[in-house]
Each structure stands twice: as structure tokens, then as C-alpha cells.
Amino acid sequence: MRQPAPNFTNAFLATLGVMLFMGLLTAGAIWGWAGVIFGALGFDGLSRPIARRARR
């Protein structure tokens, strides 16, 4: 008689949890960098006309 296959459900769920955590952490880091870049560009775009007026 054949032995039943081992139950890897817990190992799969633990690995899935780690992979999901790392994926969300990576996505958050990428969105964070994009937010900083777009925020800096927006601030630069708003501050240039103000600086031009102040120089006159």
C-alpha cells in the first residue's frame, strides 16, 4: 500500500505570508520613492514662479 502524500499546507501558508509581506513592503517602498520624487517636482514647480517674483 502506498503512503499518503505529506501535508505541506502549513509550510505553504507560512511561505505565502512571507512572500506577501515582502511584496507589499517592496510596493510600499517604490510608491514612497515615487511620492517623494513627485512631491519634490511639484514643490519645485510651485517655488520657481515665486522665486522669480521675489527677484524682481
Buried (B, 14 or more C-beta within 10 A) or exposed (E): EEEEEEEEEEEEEEEEEEEEEEEEEEEEEEEEEEEEEEEEEEEEEEEEEEEEEEEE
